[in-house]
Amino acid sequence: MILTYLVRNAEARLKDILAEDKVGIILGARQVGKTTLVERVLAGKGAVFLNFDIELDKARFLAAAALAPARDCARSATRRSW
């Protein structure tokens, strides 16, 4: 079976959001390509991808949310690694 990626309008919108250093949350029905969209847009960017269907990812998010804000949040968020 050959899988074909369908380019979506949401891809350009997500790229715009990420270019502005904003947080993007992707919501939608099951099996519509949310994960594929995000993985494609973030490929090779060294970004942290959290999938809240995965318990470890939820725990990482909650742990990060409990931290005090850094002085320069934008710079520190891009340097944080899990």
PLY file of the C-alpha trace (Angstrom):
ply
format ascii 1.0
element vertex 82
property float x
property float y
property float z
element edge 81
property int vertex1
property int vertex2
end_header
0.00 0.00 0.00
1.35 3.43 -0.94
0.57 6.24 1.49
0.25 9.74 0.08
0.50 12.87 2.19
-2.23 15.39 1.40
-1.07 18.99 1.81
-3.58 20.84 3.98
-4.37 24.51 4.53
-3.60 23.84 8.20
0.06 23.21 7.30
0.61 26.84 6.26
-1.30 28.11 9.31
0.76 25.95 11.67
3.99 27.20 10.07
2.78 30.79 10.59
2.01 30.12 14.27
5.40 28.54 14.86
7.21 31.38 13.05
5.68 33.79 15.58
6.97 31.75 18.55
3.44 30.88 19.60
2.19 27.64 21.05
0.03 25.64 18.70
-2.56 23.11 19.83
-3.96 20.80 17.21
-7.45 19.49 17.89
-9.66 17.39 15.69
-11.45 14.12 15.14
-9.59 10.83 15.29
-7.62 9.62 12.30
-7.71 12.88 10.29
-3.93 13.41 10.15
-3.17 15.68 13.13
-0.03 13.80 14.15
1.15 13.44 10.56
0.65 17.18 9.98
2.66 18.17 13.05
5.42 15.63 12.44
5.77 16.85 8.85
5.90 20.55 9.80
8.34 19.97 12.68
10.62 17.51 10.85
14.26 18.54 11.19
13.51 21.55 13.39
14.69 20.11 16.71
11.28 20.82 18.22
9.73 18.98 21.13
6.59 17.11 20.08
4.21 16.02 22.84
1.34 13.65 22.18
-1.11 13.71 25.09
-2.29 10.21 24.19
1.07 9.06 25.55
1.32 9.11 29.36
5.05 9.97 29.39
4.42 13.02 27.19
1.65 14.18 29.54
4.01 13.80 32.50
6.71 15.83 30.69
4.22 18.60 30.01
3.01 18.72 33.60
6.59 18.73 34.90
7.51 21.63 32.62
4.34 23.50 33.58
5.37 23.34 37.25
8.70 25.10 36.58
9.17 28.79 37.31
9.36 30.93 34.15
12.84 31.64 32.84
14.00 35.25 32.46
14.00 34.90 28.70
11.23 32.35 28.12
11.54 32.25 24.32
15.26 31.54 24.39
15.07 29.01 27.23
12.15 27.09 25.69
14.10 26.44 22.50
17.12 25.17 24.43
15.27 22.80 26.76
15.68 19.15 25.92
13.89 16.18 27.37
0 1
1 2
2 3
3 4
4 5
5 6
6 7
7 8
8 9
9 10
10 11
11 12
12 13
13 14
14 15
15 16
16 17
17 18
18 19
19 20
20 21
21 22
22 23
23 24
24 25
25 26
26 27
27 28
28 29
29 30
30 31
31 32
32 33
33 34
34 35
35 36
36 37
37 38
38 39
39 40
40 41
41 42
42 43
43 44
44 45
45 46
46 47
47 48
48 49
49 50
50 51
51 52
52 53
53 54
54 55
55 56
56 57
57 58
58 59
59 60
60 61
61 62
62 63
63 64
64 65
65 66
66 67
67 68
68 69
69 70
70 71
71 72
72 73
73 74
74 75
75 76
76 77
77 78
78 79
79 80
80 81
